Amino acid sequence: MDPLCGTSLFTELLAEDDAIDLAGVGKALADPARLRLLSIIGASSAVCACDLPALVGRSQPTVSHHLSQLVHAGILNREQRGQWAWFLLNRTRIDEIRAILV
């Protein structure tokens, strides 16, 4: 499946696969903690998972869960650097989501 492949929500019929994909993105974004995580990560080139619990006021397991949801939706990329995971925006995916909404 090509995620949100060149489709615009308001100019053409949204294919079933694209609708399912976009709904998954919506679910991933429909949480205030996840939006805050995206804001923090988007403001930096990459953020270590070790810094995020203190920045969003959530426990490490909760932050890990939210990060997993965002990675699964393709919104974040995860890089392993030594013992720590680092997260950065998947700018290509963000651009695809933005394009489908305009």
PyMOL commands that set and color helices and strands:
alter all, ss='L'
color gray80, all
select helices_A, chain A and resi 16-29+32-42+49-56+60-72+91-101
alter helices_A, ss='H'
color red, helices_A
select strands_A, chain A and resi 47-48+76-81+84-89
alter strands_A, ss='S'
color yellow, strands_A
deselect
rebuild
show_as cartoon
